[in-house]
């Protein structure tokens, strides 16, 4: 059955999946984070470690992507991942309720639940991005990447607003009921969004193991598939770019507001407003790149690679401004700097996802899930490490130098250098996926006709 490119309705439907993912995840990273620290009086490091665990578990993304490659269809993995994510979210709420009766059992259940969240996000998110990448044209990619990010943010906003309304007066039982409703609605929205969207056409069949008879049902191991992808220079380069840039991207999240309070004397309300200014900048950067996406596809406004480099350099410049701001004092345009940081981050984020979408179908045949999984794992681990790095580096620098100003300036400067380093690595990427060498199948033969057709989908030149 012919697999047709998605129209804008199909892109928005997959954006609904991303919003559903965000709606469950935000409960565990915000609402339940606060409940653990305030209502249960646990040290802040406890939810921090649990969130880091859910990111770390996403090292399984390449293996999960490989599973979707084997089946040839992404929809079951999207639905299965969302179901597991919902169960994990409910499990965390249940663990909070159980903790009041048995701290040990509650802690064990929380660890298991956060691991389930990580696997669910990895399975659903990886399969969704591969499906989106293979079924949109180059002209649609910047806007498609923007849609997925913006709708995830919409999921954050709607969920926190509704949960905040229904959660008062708070009780562990009420938290469990509200979380169960959110998880059920997220799964239902996902089912409706992907219903008959993929059709019967799926991914290319997995190449046979060398030495097997034609038509043999044997499949190569995940280790062999991972080796195929890691042997592709372009896949390794993009993984490095994603890891280094996301390390810098995430390290700023937990220190920007404390920096504004400690160095500039802003009140909690003012620092919250500063975070809103940054998020507004992120949205503006994303929308700006989506608007010029058609020109990027035609090569008139650069390429995804050039915009990724520009986003890294602009982010580095804004972080350098923050590193300088405290030394100059109140006359520094702090809000404008934070807004520009958001714009740069937003443009970088969309261009980085667009670069992944361009390259996911290039290389060894039927490895799209593994390839996207490698990049997703790099992002998840960098995000987990970045938050810990940012906060720990500030504490260590403050202890060594005895000055909050020196500590924050040093860390922002280090993040700026990381973004510059990511930009240097991005320069080594080839322009679009068409510049990549055509990989040969694992048995040494030339690429199959199905593989050539899959390349046409990614470049927008045809259908499979």
Secondary structure, DSSP 4 states (H G I P E B T S, - for coil): ---PPP-HHHHHHHHHHHHHHHHHHHIIIIIHHHIIIIIS---HHHHHHHHHHHHHGGGGHHHHHHHHHHHS-SHHHHHHHHHHHHHHHHHHHHHHHHHTT-HHHHHHHHHHHHHHHHHHHHHHHHHHHHHHHHTS-HHHHHHHHHHHHHHHHHHHHHHHHHHHHHSPSP-HHHHHHHHHHHHHHHHHHHHHHHTTTS-S--SPPPPPPTTPPTT------HHHHHHHHHT-HHHHHHHHHHHHHHHHHHHTTTTHHHHHHHHH---HHHHHHHHHHHHHHHHHHHHHHHHTHHHHHTTTT--HHHHHHHHHHHHHHHHHHHHHHHHH-TTS-HHHHHHHHHHHHHHHHHHHHHHHHHHTTSSSTT-HHHHHHHHHHHHHHHHHHHHHHHHHHHHHHHHHHS-HHHHHHHHHHHHHHHHHHHHHHHTTSPSTGGGS--PPPTTSPPPPHHHHHHHHHHHTS---
